[in-house]
Amino acid sequence: SRYLIERGFEVMTCPESFGMVVTNGMDLSYIGAIPGMPNVIQDTVMSLQITHEDGFEAILKARGKPSVLICDRGVMDGSVYMDYSDFERLVQKRGLEVCDVREGRYNCVFHMVSAAEGAEQHYTTLNNEVRSETPEEAREVDSKTIAVWVGHPNLSIFDNSTDFETKVSRIVNAAANLVGLPTNAKRFTKYLLLCEPKLEDFPAEVDYRVFEVEKVYLLNSIDAKMDSNENKPNKEYSFVRKRSQGQSSIYGQTTVTYDSSTREEIEVKRIIATRQEYNTIC
C-alpha cells in the first residue's frame, strides 16, 4: 500500500473477516462443536466480508480520487472450508451467483502461495493465531484456494521460487501494471487453437472454466485520427467486454494507453457494475 500511496493513490485495506471473528472471542473449537456450525460461521464471515468491502469501497468512491481497496481475503475463499453446494446456497440467498463473487467483484486476485509450499523452513503458526494447519494441511488448503479462483480473468499466483523480498517485488510490479503505472511486469500470452479442445482429455488435476467472451471496441477511441508528428494512430483506445458463464455475465472496460517514452502499452481495467451500463457504453 505504501508504494501506491507514494504515487498519489488513496489506499484502504479490508481485514480478514474470519480473523476478526476469532480475535474477538470465537475459539477454533467452535467449528466442530455441533453439526452445521461451519456453515453458520462461514455465513457470518461472508456477511462481514461483503459489508466491509462494500462500505470501504463507498468511502473511497466518495473521495473521488484515484484509489485502491486491498482485501486480505475474498468471498470465494470461504468455499474451501465447507461443502461447495452449501457455499452456493449462501451466495444465492444474497441474490448472487458464484460467478458474480468470483469474477464480478474484484478487479484482480493475487494469491501468495503459502510458505508451506516451497519454503517450508519459514512456515509457522506462531505469527498468526487463526492459523492452525500443519504444513501438509496448509499445502492442501492452498491448492484448493487457488482452484476456487480459477475462472477469474486476472488471477495471478506468486509462488516461492524466489526469496520473500523478490516475491513482494513481483506483487508490486503486478499491482503497478493493474493501476496503469509503468512496470516491468510480465505480460500474458494467448494462443489461437487450430481446433476446439476436448475437455474430456484434460488431466483430472487441471482446473478449468468454460466461458464465452464478447468484446466491443469503442469506435471513437480507435478512429483514424493521426499523430501529426509521428504519423501514428491515436495512442489510446478502449473496449468493453462481456464474459458469460451459464446464465451469469460479468462486464468490464479496458483502456489501453501507449507510452511513447517507454514504448509500452499500459492497460487500466475496471468492472462495469450492470448490464445497463455496458449497453450504454456500447
C-alpha positions in Angstrom: 0.0 0.0 0.0 2.9 2.4 0.7 4.0 2.1 -2.9 0.6 3.2 -4.2 0.2 5.9 -1.6 3.6 7.4 -2.6 2.3 7.6 -6.2 -0.9 9.5 -5.3 -3.4 6.8 -4.7 -5.9 6.7 -1.8 -5.5 3.2 -0.3 -7.7 1.3 2.2 -7.2 -2.3 3.4 -10.1 -4.6 4.2 -9.1 -7.1 7.1 -9.7 -10.8 7.1 -13.2 -11.4 8.4 -12.6 -14.8 9.8 -9.6 -13.5 11.7 -11.8 -10.7 13.1 -14.3 -13.3 14.5 -11.6 -15.4 16.1 -9.7 -12.4 17.6 -12.9 -11.2 19.2 -13.7 -14.3 21.2 -14.6 -17.3 18.9 -12.5 -20.3 19.8 -11.5 -22.5 16.9 -13.1 -25.4 18.8 -16.5 -23.9 17.9 -16.0 -25.1 14.3 -16.7 -28.8 15.2 -18.8 -28.2 18.3 -22.2 -29.0 16.8 -23.4 -30.2 13.3 -23.7 -27.3 10.9 -21.5 -24.9 12.8 -19.0 -24.5 9.9 -21.8 -23.2 7.7 -23.0 -20.8 10.3 -19.5 -19.5 10.7 -18.9 -19.1 7.0 -22.3 -17.4 6.6 -21.3 -14.9 9.2 -17.8 -14.4 7.6 -19.4 -13.8 4.2 -21.8 -11.2 5.6 -18.9 -9.4 7.3 -16.7 -9.6 4.2 -19.3 -8.2 1.9 -20.3 -5.5 4.3 -16.8 -4.3 4.9 -15.8 -4.4 1.2 -18.9 -2.5 0.1 -18.5 0.1 2.9 -14.8 0.7 2.3 -15.5 1.0 -1.5 -18.2 3.5 -0.8 -15.8 5.7 1.2 -13.2 5.6 -1.5 -15.7 6.4 -4.2 -17.0 9.4 -2.2 -13.4 10.7 -2.0 -13.5 11.0 -5.8 -9.7 10.4 -6.2 -7.7 7.5 -7.7 -7.9 4.8 -5.1 -7.3 1.1 -4.4 -9.0 -1.2 -2.0 -6.9 -4.1 -0.9 -8.8 -7.1 0.6 -6.9 -9.6 2.8 -9.3 -12.3 1.7 -12.0 -12.7 -1.0 -15.5 -14.1 -0.7 -14.7 -17.2 -2.7 -12.1 -18.3 -0.1 -14.9 -19.4 2.2 -15.9 -22.2 -0.2 -12.6 -24.0 0.7 -13.9 -24.6 4.3 -17.3 -26.0 3.5 -19.3 -28.2 1.1 -19.4 -26.3 -2.2 -23.1 -26.8 -2.7 -23.7 -25.2 0.7 -21.4 -22.3 -0.3 -23.5 -21.8 -3.5 -26.7 -21.6 -1.4 -25.1 -19.0 0.9 -24.3 -16.9 -2.2 -27.7 -17.4 -3.8 -29.6 -16.4 -0.7 -27.9 -13.0 -1.2 -29.3 -12.7 -4.7 -26.0 -13.6 -6.3 -24.3 -16.4 -8.3 -20.8 -17.8 -7.7 -19.7 -16.2 -11.0 -20.7 -12.8 -9.5 -18.5 -13.1 -6.4 -15.6 -14.8 -8.3 -15.3 -12.6 -11.3 -17.6 -9.6 -10.9 -16.4 -8.4 -7.5 -12.7 -8.0 -7.7 -10.6 -6.4 -10.4 -7.8 -8.8 -9.8 -6.9 -11.7 -7.5 -3.3 -12.0 -6.1 -2.6 -15.4 -4.5 0.5 -15.6 -2.4 1.4 -19.3 -2.2 1.9 -20.5 1.4 5.4 -20.8 2.7 4.4 -24.5 3.3 4.8 -24.9 -0.4 8.4 -24.4 -1.4 9.6 -22.5 1.7 8.8 -25.0 4.4 11.6 -23.8 6.6 9.8 -20.5 7.0 6.3 -21.9 7.7 5.0 -21.3 11.2 1.7 -21.0 13.1 3.3 -18.8 15.8 2.8 -15.5 14.0 -1.0 -16.0 13.2 -3.5 -17.0 15.9 -6.1 -18.1 13.3 -3.6 -20.5 11.5 -3.6 -24.0 12.9 -2.7 -26.2 9.9 0.2 -28.5 9.6 2.5 -27.9 6.6 0.7 -30.8 4.8 -2.7 -29.3 5.6 -1.6 -25.8 4.6 -0.5 -27.1 1.2 -3.9 -28.8 0.6 -5.8 -25.6 1.6 -3.5 -23.5 -0.6 -4.2 -25.7 -3.6 -7.9 -25.6 -3.0 -7.9 -21.9 -2.6 -6.2 -21.4 -6.0 -8.7 -23.8 -7.6 -11.8 -21.8 -6.4 -10.5 -18.7 -8.1 -9.8 -20.4 -11.5 -12.1 -18.5 -13.9 -11.2 -15.0 -12.8 -9.8 -13.2 -15.8 -7.0 -11.6 -13.8 -5.7 -14.3 -11.4 -2.0 -14.1 -10.5 -0.2 -16.6 -8.4 3.0 -15.7 -6.7 5.0 -18.8 -5.7 8.1 -19.2 -3.5 10.6 -19.7 -6.4 12.4 -16.5 -5.2 13.2 -15.1 -1.8 10.5 -13.2 0.0 11.7 -9.7 -0.9 11.6 -10.6 -4.6 8.2 -12.2 -4.2 6.9 -8.9 -2.8 8.6 -7.0 -5.7 6.7 -9.2 -8.2 3.5 -8.4 -6.5 4.3 -4.6 -6.5 5.0 -4.8 -10.2 1.7 -6.6 -10.9 -0.2 -4.0 -8.8 1.5 -1.2 -10.7 0.5 -2.7 -14.0 -3.1 -3.1 -12.8 -3.5 0.7 -12.0 -1.6 1.9 -15.1 1.8 2.7 -13.6 5.0 2.0 -15.5 6.2 -1.5 -14.7 8.4 -4.3 -15.9 5.8 -7.0 -15.1 5.5 -9.9 -17.4 2.7 -9.9 -20.0 0.1 -12.6 -20.6 0.3 -14.6 -23.8 -2.9 -16.0 -25.5 -2.9 -18.7 -28.2 -5.3 -19.3 -31.1 -6.0 -23.0 -31.3 -6.4 -24.9 -34.6 -9.4 -26.8 -33.2 -11.6 -26.8 -30.1 -10.0 -28.8 -27.3 -11.7 -31.9 -25.9 -12.4 -31.2 -22.3 -12.5 -34.9 -21.5 -8.8 -35.1 -22.4 -7.8 -32.6 -19.7 -5.9 -34.2 -16.8 -8.1 -34.6 -13.7 -5.8 -32.4 -11.7 -6.2 -29.4 -14.1 -8.9 -27.0 -13.0 -10.6 -25.0 -15.8 -13.7 -23.0 -16.5 -15.6 -22.6 -19.8 -17.0 -19.2 -20.7 -17.9 -17.0 -23.7 -16.4 -13.6 -24.3 -18.0 -10.7 -26.3 -15.5 -7.8 -26.9 -16.7 -4.5 -28.3 -14.1 -1.9 -29.4 -15.3 1.7 -28.9 -15.1 3.4 -32.3 -14.4 6.9 -31.0 -11.3 5.7 -29.3 -9.7 3.9 -32.3 -10.8 6.1 -35.2 -8.5 7.3 -38.0 -7.0 10.3 -36.0 -3.3 10.5 -36.7 -0.4 12.0 -34.7 0.9 14.8 -37.0 4.5 14.4 -35.7 4.9 10.6 -35.7 2.1 9.7 -38.2 0.8 7.1 -35.8 -2.8 6.2 -34.8 -4.4 7.7 -31.7 -2.3 6.5 -28.7 -5.3 5.4 -26.6 -8.1 3.0 -27.3 -10.8 1.3 -25.2 -13.0 -1.7 -25.3 -15.7 -3.3 -23.2 -16.1 -7.0 -22.6 -18.9 -9.3 -21.6 -17.8 -12.6 -20.1 -20.6 -15.2 -19.7 -20.7 -18.5 -17.9 -24.1 -20.2 -17.9 -26.8 -17.7 -17.1 -24.4 -15.2 -15.4 -22.5 -12.4 -17.2 -19.7 -10.1 -15.9 -18.9 -6.8 -17.7 -15.7 -4.8 -17.8 -13.9 -2.0 -19.6 -10.3 -1.8 -20.5 -8.5 1.4 -21.6 -5.1 0.9 -23.3 -2.6 3.8 -23.4 0.6 3.8 -25.4 3.5 5.3 -23.5 5.8 6.7 -26.3 8.7 7.3 -23.8 8.9 3.6 -22.9 7.1 2.2 -26.0 4.8 0.2 -23.7 1.1 -0.3 -23.7 -0.5 0.3 -20.3 -3.8 -1.2 -19.6 -6.3 0.0 -17.0 -9.3 -2.2 -16.3 -12.5 -1.6 -14.3 -15.5 -3.7 -13.6 -18.8 -2.5 -15.1 -21.5 -3.0 -12.4 -24.6 -3.6 -14.6 -25.7 -4.7 -18.0 -27.4 -1.4 -18.4 -24.1 0.5 -18.1 -22.5 -2.0 -20.5 -25.2 -1.3 -23.1 -24.9 2.4 -22.6 -21.2 2.4 -23.3 -21.6 0.2 -26.3 
